[in-house]
Structures are given as C-alpha cells and as structure tokens.
Amino acid sequence: MGPDTTVDFMSKVIAATPAARDQDHAHLIVDQDPTVPNRQAALLGDGEDPGPAIAAMARRLETAGADFLVMPCNTAHAFAPAIVAAVSIPLLSIIDVTVAACQGHGPPGILATAGCLAAGLYQDAFAAQGIVPVLPDAGAVDEISRLAVEIKLGKRGPDVRDGMRAVADELVARGARVLVAACTEIPLVLSADLLSVPLVSSTDELARATADRCAGVA
C-alpha cells in the first residue's frame, strides 16, 4: 500500500532469489494501491474500514493469476480475515514469518505503530509461542508513529534515523534481546549496524519467504 515500501519489498525479493538470468526470477503481480483507507485510523477507531478495499486487491491479484498472496504491511494484517474470505489462494503472513525469525534470541522488542500494537498482531503471535515481548510505552509509540509518517514523506535524514534508533535503544534497555521492525517503513532508516542487538526486519523476512516459495523451497 505504501509506494516506497512496495518497491523496497520487491527489490528484496529480487535480491533473495538465486538467479543467473531474467527467467530465473519470480513472476510478481503487484497491486500497489495507496488509496486504501488508513489502517491506523481504522484500528484506532477514527477511520473507514479498509477491509473491503484490501479484499478487492486480493481478488484482483487472484484473477490476474497469483498462486499466493503477500502483503508488505504489518498493520494491514489486522484485516487478513477479509482477504481469506475473499479468495481461494493462501496469504503468506508477514507476522508469522517475522515471529519465526526471532526464535532463539531472547525477549523481542516490538517497534510498531499505534494501530499495529492496538490490533495485538505481534503480541498474540508471540504469546502463542509462550513469549512475552517488550512493547514501547505510550510516548515511544507516538514517536514511532510520527517517524513512520516522516519516512512516508521521504524524510530519511539523521534526525529521523536517530529518532528511531533512540526508541530501539530504549527497548533494549528494558530487556529486549532482538528488535522487530514491525512496520515496513522502519527498515528504510534503521539497520542492524546501528543497534547493539539483532534486528529482524519484517520486510526482509517476508521477501525471503516469498522468494523461497516461488522457488519451491517452502
């Protein structure tokens, strides 16, 4: 849904695909629709339900010949039931593949926007594994949400990067031993070399899982 994160995701699928020629790459059918109603506003009780628009995207992709679906937007997975009800092909969950990548690291710290946290997407997924994640406090959530908007506006300078890093460092200070970039805008400014603990990018994990499935590995 976000233009920059769509392009970032596609480039990472390409990078994750072992290919010696064009014909070795995955056939990607993309519906990048920024007119989908705001997911944050809907989950926080002040916006239109984006479920019908997301379901319509899924139907268009199925009709176009897609074998499975991926959605490089964490928060939009709160509306995954609308997709499941609308199509007969599977949805590969960004939440599931990201949680799986965190196994063995210790308590995960969740870098996510207000809507994603309000939906409990990562809290529920980690709870199913018997893991209690470290969540940002209210002030940090506001800061993450603000910075995500800045990134969407193309602002990715040191002030935005350092702001995101400061929130990440706070989660580490509170006990996180791995950090989850649970918003696809975050990896556009935050990288593992800036942190004292591993960073699991939801974009990277979904891209790898997509490339593997297309190659028949998964």
Summary of the structure (lengths in Angstrom):
residues: 218
radius of gyration: 16.8
end to end distance: 25.2
largest distance: 48.6
contacts: 703
relative contact order: 0.16
helix: 55%
strand: 7%
